[in-house]
């Protein structure tokens, strides 16, 4: 009897120990999303000019795999971030294929999957799903779709310097534009910062989270920067000095300056003035952008350093991605890609992306097979040991294999595109920056032709339309897109 009892205890002990080991095997996850970074400004690609220096972002390339043909699901932030968060093309439920897809209750997020698997979950930074801004009682708010903690803002953009209750109280329109100012949202309340630069603040809070989080369970931290989005000139002075540009006074409602055509005193007028070519000349824009990018890179380095200090490097997956292509109106460069933010040309939807996992992902590796931002969710949940049953996911697990012939589709307002293999077909006609070009913008070759076909593996800049030479491929891709559209578009 004693032997049987001892055997039962031993089995229970081994089972318990095995459970703890399996639990310990689940990796921590750090998902870094940056805002509007130019394709050519991602140093691991080694295609950028010498003026771009981002040694900490380069560390990610040295430690893992960088994807030269990574696509987001939209050329602007709100729908793109919805695709990253859900592993699905957001136009599955967003019938207008709009700026604001929102987040339906029946669409599960990566945070919800990981939380169910025992992860501590937190989001720091920009929360933008295009609807229900500034509210914490809606599905789009992070605490209501899988995150235990949130600190940041829920809108398209936020002032980098003005993060206090004091400035909000004296501003006529603190929420009067797509960008806002004032305190950050913090869980179900707010947190005011009388001093500090927003990129620094987000990094400080991420470092604090990593240090304080319960190490007995894995964590998922989504660090969602708003750099290098407008307002691009708002950067600490040491970076402005480094790139030789002058400080521009921060907004204040008592300013006597009339911003643009709008009266002084409104934040919307200030934001409008400094978010376009005009008051900031195109030659200045690039320098402000590089200063902003340099600050972002230093902050990413601080976060990577704390993982090392906490001895978490080897057990943490890191994913880095930009939410869409660089905007010409911030001075970014997408070379050699055509176009940029707001368009389905390659410059709007092909983005920097890296995946790091020591011992599991080969370091210092370039992957040229095209992939999708929707692949992030299935990759991370698979790494956490979660079996996915959702057949409507558009993403695939990057840790298993990539597919050089998969079908990718895009729907953005009235435009659409489809890629399969080397070929991309699109009805895009727009050139958003015709009236305000910058020297870093590669304008599309626009005509009135309905469908254009490019071999984007050989012609990433989409300079040679091959539709007339390959009508059979045009027909094949058009049929593939129409079939996907008929069976999936707006079905949620």
MIGUFI-372690 format. One record per residue (C-alpha): residue in three letters; x, y, z. Coordinates in steps of 0.02 Angstrom, whole numbers, plus 32768, in hexadecimal, padded with zeros to 4 digits. Layout:
N
AlaXYZ;...
***
This chain:
492
Unk800080008000;Unk808E8075802D;Unk80E1804E7F86;Unk804180777F27;Unk802B81197F88;Unk80E081477F66;Unk80C881237EAD;Unk802B81917EA7;Unk808A82207EFC;Unk811D820A7E86;Unk80AD820C7DED;Unk805582A77E2D;Unk80FD82FA7E4D;Unk813E82D07D9F;Unk809C830A7D50;Unk80A283AE7DB0;Unk815883C87D83;Unk813483A27CCD;Unk80A584207CCD;Unk811984A57D14;Unk819F847F7C92;Unk812184887C05;Unk80E0852C7C4A;Unk819085707C54;Unk81AD85427B9E;Unk812D85C17B64;Unk819086557B24;Unk817687097B54;Unk814087737AC0;Unk816E88267A95;Unk8112886D79FE;Unk8159891579C8;Unk80F18979794D;Unk81358A1C7908;Unk80D68A9E78A7;Unk80F78ACD77F0;Unk81AD8A9477E5;Unk81F08A9D7734;Unk822289FC76DE;Unk82CE8A4076B3;Unk82E68A807765;Unk82EE89D177AF;Unk83A889B477C4;Unk83A588F477C6;Unk837688FC770D;Unk841D894F76E5;Unk83CC89B9765D;Unk83C48A5A76BF;Unk84348AF176AD;Unk84C28B107726;Unk845F8B9A777D;Unk83EB8B1777C9;Unk84358AD17869;Unk83CC8A5B78D2;Unk844789E67929;Unk83C589A079A1;Unk834989737919;Unk83DE892478C1;Unk83F788B8795C;Unk835288657933;Unk8391883A7886;Unk843187F478CD;Unk83D287887949;Unk8347874978D8;Unk82F28748782E;Unk82C287E277CC;Unk823D87D67745;Unk825C883B76A8;Unk81AC881E7666;Unk813B883276FD;Unk808F887976DA;Unk801088CD774A;Unk7F5688C27726;Unk7F3B897D7705;Unk7FA28A1776DB;Unk7F688A787776;Unk7F768A56782E;Unk7EC68A2D786F;Unk7E9A899D77F9;Unk7F4D896077F4;Unk7F58895278B1;Unk7EB188F578B1;Unk7EFE8876783B;Unk7F98886178A9;Unk7F2F884D7945;Unk7EB687CC78FD;Unk7F18876B787A;Unk7E8E879377FD;Unk7E71880B776F;Unk7E09888E77C7;Unk7D9D88A8772C;Unk7D5287FF7753;Unk7CDF886277C7;Unk7CFD89167790;Unk7C8B891A76F6;Unk7CBC89CA76BF;Unk7D77899B76D1;Unk7D878A3C7731;Unk7DFB8A9D77A3;Unk7D9F8A5A783B;Unk7D7F899F783B;Unk7D64899378F6;Unk7D6988EB794D;Unk7CCE887C794F;Unk7CAD881279E8;Unk7CB687717982;Unk7D6687937943;Unk7DE9875279BD;Unk7E8D87AD79DC;Unk7F3C876C79FC;Unk7F2F87B17AAE;Unk7E92874B7ACF;Unk7EE386AB7A91;Unk7F7D86C77AFC;Unk7F1D86FC7B97;Unk7EB7865C7B8F;Unk7F5C85FC7B87;Unk7F9686497C2B;Unk7FF586E17BED;Unk7FFC87897C46;Unk7FCE88057BBE;Unk7FF288BF7BAE;Unk7FEA89447B28;Unk804E89E57B2F;Unk803F8A6E7AAE;Unk7FCC8A907A1D;Unk7F248A387A15;Unk7ED28A5E7970;Unk7E4A89F47922;Unk7DF58A8878D1;Unk7D598A93793C;Unk7D218AC379EB;Unk7DB78B2F7A12;Unk7DD58B6C7AC5;Unk7D5A8AEE7B0F;Unk7D808A607B88;Unk7CD68A0A7B87;Unk7CDE89CA7AD4;Unk7D1E892C7A80;Unk7DAB898F7A2D;Unk7DF889BD7AD6;Unk7E8889467B01;Unk7E42890E7BA8;Unk7DA988CF7B4A;Unk7E0488627ACD;Unk7E8188017B32;Unk7EFA88777B87;Unk7F0C88787C44;Unk7F5F89237C42;Unk7F6389B97BCD;Unk7FBD8A5E7BCD;Unk7FB78ACD7B35;Unk7F3A8B277AC7;Unk7EA88AEF7A5D;Unk7EAF8B5979BF;Unk7F158B6F791F;Unk7F9E8BD57973;Unk7FD28C327A10;Unk80408CC77A2F;Unk80EE8C8F7A62;Unk810A8D167AE6;Unk80608D4B7B29;Unk80278CBE7B9A;Unk7FE48D187C33;Unk7F3A8D3D7C7C;Unk7F6D8DF47C85;Unk7F7E8E087BC8;Unk7EDD8DAB7BA8;Unk7E7E8E1E7C1E;Unk7EB28EBC7BC0;Unk7EA48E797B0E;Unk7DFF8EA17AB4;Unk7E048E007A4E;Unk7E708D7A7AA1;Unk7E158CF77A38;Unk7DF78D6A79A6;Unk7E5B8D0E7923;Unk7E998C6178F6;Unk7F238C857974;Unk7F0A8CB77A28;Unk7F698CF77ABE;Unk7F5B8CE57B7A;Unk7F638C527BF4;Unk7F778BA07BB8;Unk7EF18B1E7BD5;Unk7F268AA67C5E;Unk7EBA8A0D7C7A;Unk7E118A567CAB;Unk7E578B017CD6;Unk7ED98B7D7C9B;Unk7F8E8BA47CBF;Unk7FD28C547CAE;Unk80878C7D7C86;Unk80BF8D2F7CAA;Unk81658D0B7C57;Unk81AD8C8E7BDE;Unk81B38C5D7B27;Unk81318BDE7AF0;Unk81A88B617A9F;Unk82108B657B3F;Unk81748B527BA9;Unk81388AB97B4B;Unk81E48A697B5A;Unk81EF8A947C13;Unk81478A447C32;Unk817689A97BCC;Unk821789977C30;Unk81B689A97CD2;Unk813A89247C99;Unk81C288A77C69;Unk821888BE7D11;Unk817D88B17D7C;Unk811B882A7D1F;Unk810687837D78;Unk819087177D30;Unk813386787D63;Unk80C4868B7CCA;Unk80EF86C27C18;Unk80C587727BDF;Unk808A87BF7B3D;Unk80B988767B2A;Unk807C88D77A93;Unk80E889747A89;Unk809189E07A0A;Unk80F28A8079E8;Unk80AA8B15798D;Unk81588B44794E;Unk81808B6C78C2;Unk80D38BB2789F;Unk80A78C6B789F;Unk80CF8CDE78F1;Unk817A8CB278AD;Unk81D28D5178E9;Unk81AF8D2C79A1;Unk82528CDE79DA;Unk82C88CFD7A6F;Unk83468D857A4A;Unk83DF8D137A4C;Unk839A8CB979B3;Unk836A8D5A795B;Unk841B8D997977;Unk84638CF77935;Unk84088D0B7890;Unk84188DC77884;Unk83648E017891;Unk83168E847900;Unk82988E71798B;Unk81E78EA3795F;Unk81818EE579F1;Unk81048E6B7A39;Unk804C8E907A2E;Unk80008F067AAE;Unk7F4E8F4B7AA6;Unk7F8C8FFB7AD2;Unk7FFF90017A3B;Unk7FE3909679C9;Unk801890327931;Unk7F8C900F78B7;Unk7FAD8F5D787F;Unk7F838F4B77C9;Unk7ED88F9477A1;Unk7E918F6A784A;Unk7E928FDE78DE;Unk7F168FD07964;Unk7EE78F737A00;Unk7EAA8ECC79BA;Unk7F158E3179BE;Unk7EC68DF7791B;Unk7F108E8F78C4;Unk7FBD8E6F790C;Unk7FB78DB878DB;Unk7F7A8DE0782C;Unk80058E5E7810;Unk80928DEA783F;Unk80508D4877F4;Unk806B8D78773F;Unk80EC8DC176CA;Unk80E48E7D76D6;Unk811A8EC5777C;Unk81938E337780;Unk81F38E3076DC;Unk821A8D89768C;Unk82D58D9776AB;Unk82B38DB77765;Unk82368D297772;Unk82B98CA47754;Unk83278CE777E0;Unk82978CF2785C;Unk82658C42782A;Unk83158BFF7845;Unk831D8C5578EF;Unk82778C06791F;Unk82B08B5B78DF;Unk83548B69793F;Unk82F58B8C79E0;Unk82838AF779BE;Unk83188A8679A0;Unk836C8ABA7A42;Unk82CD8A927AA0;Unk82BA89E87A4F;Unk836D89C87A86;Unk833F89F07B3A;Unk82B289727B35;Unk832188EC7AE8;Unk83A4890F7B6D;Unk832A88F07BFB;Unk82FE88467BB3;Unk83B6881D7BBD;Unk83C888647C6D;Unk833387FE7CA8;Unk837E87637C54;Unk82E587537BE4;Unk8338875E7B39;Unk833D86A47B13;Unk828986867B49;Unk8239871A7AF1;Unk81F787227A3F;Unk820687CF79F2;Unk81A38806795A;Unk81C488B0790C;Unk815688FC7885;Unk812089A3783E;Unk806589BC7830;Unk806E89F9777B;Unk80E58A477700;Unk813E8AEA7721;Unk80E38B8D7702;Unk81358C087689;Unk80F48C9476F6;Unk81648C607785;Unk82028C53771C;Unk820C8B95771C;Unk82528B31768C;Unk82038A947642;Unk82838A7E75B6;Unk82858A1C7548;Unk81CA8A087561;Unk81498A75750A;Unk80D48AE3756F;Unk80B98ADF7629;Unk80388AEA76B1;Unk7F828AF57678;Unk7F9A8A8E75D8;Unk7F9E89D875A3;Unk804089F17546;Unk80CF898D7593;Unk810B8A2675F4;Unk80688A2B7655;Unk805889757687;Unk810689257684;Unk81598947772B;Unk81EF8924779C;Unk81D888867804;Unk8249881A7870;Unk8233877E78DC;Unk82AA8751796A;Unk82AA86B579D5;Unk835286787A13;Unk836E85C079ED;Unk82CF85B27985;Unk82E4863578FC;Unk83868638789B;Unk83E886D978BF;Unk84248756783D;Unk83AF870E77B9;Unk835887607726;Unk82B3871376EC;Unk827B874B763F;Unk81DB86E37636;Unk81478757764A;Unk80E7875076EE;Unk805887AC7741;Unk803E880B77E2;Unk7FAC879577FE;Unk8030870E7819;Unk8062875B78BF;Unk7FCB87187920;Unk7FD8866178E9;Unk809586667901;Unk808B86A679B3;Unk7FFB863979EC;Unk804F859F79A2;Unk80EE85CB7A01;Unk808285D37A9E;Unk804285227A7C;Unk7F9385567A49;Unk7F3684F479C3;Unk7ED78564794D;Unk7E2C85297912;Unk7DF385C978B9;Unk7DEA85A477FE;Unk7DD1865C77D2;Unk7E80868F7808;Unk7EE286D87777;Unk7F8B86C677CB;Unk8002863177D2;Unk808385F6784F;Unk812C863C7819;Unk818585BE7889;Unk814E852D781C;Unk8168856A7769;Unk814785F776F0;Unk80E885E2764D;Unk8128863075AC;Unk8081861A7553;Unk8001864F75D5;Unk7F7486C575A9;Unk7F73877075FC;Unk7EE587EC75E0;Unk7ECA88A2760E;Unk7E2F8910760E;Unk7E4489C6763A;Unk7DB38A3A7617;Unk7D978A307559;Unk7E3E89DE7536;Unk7E718928753A;Unk7F0A88BE7519;Unk7F3788077515;Unk7FDE87AD7519;Unk800A86FA74F0;Unk80BC86C174D4;Unk81218747747D;Unk8087879D7439;Unk801E882D747B;Unk7F8188707428;Unk7F308913745E;Unk7EB289957428;Unk7F0E8A1F7488;Unk7F178AC4742C;Unk7F3C8B4174B5;Unk7FD18BB074CF;Unk7FA98C027575;Unk803E8C767578;Unk80358CC174CB;Unk80268D72750F;Unk80A38D5F759E;Unk81358CF37565;Unk81D18CD675CA;Unk82788C9F7587;Unk82648BF675DD;Unk81BD8BCA758E;Unk81BA8B5874F6;Unk811B8B86749A;Unk80B68AFB7449;Unk80A48AF2738D;Unk7FEB8B18738C;Unk7F788B0472F7;Unk7EBE8AE772DF;Unk7ED58A2F72BB;Unk7E6489C9732C;Unk7ED889377354;Unk7F9589387361;Unk8004889F7373;Unk80B2889F73BE;Unk8137881D73E0;Unk815F8865748B;Unk81E687E674AE;Unk824C8830741F;Unk81FC88DC7418;Unk81D9891074CC;Unk81C489C47493;Unk813089967422;Unk817A89F4738E;Unk815089767304;Unk809A894972E7;Unk8093889B7299;Unk7FD6888A7289;Unk7FD6888B71CA;Unk8063880B71C2;Unk800F8792723B;Unk7F51879B7228;Unk7F4186E9726B;Unk7F92871C7310;Unk7F2287B5731B;Unk7E8A87467305;Unk7EC886C57384;Unk7EEC8746740B;Unk7E4D87A873EB;Unk7DE8870873FD;Unk7E4686DA749C;Unk7E22878474E8;Unk7D6B878274B5;Unk7D5686D474FF;Unk7DA1870A75A4;Unk7D3887A875A3;Unk7C9787497582;Unk7CB586C87609;Unk7D0487317693;Unk7CED87ED7682;Unk7C7E88367709;Unk7C45878B7747;Unk7C5987A87804;
***
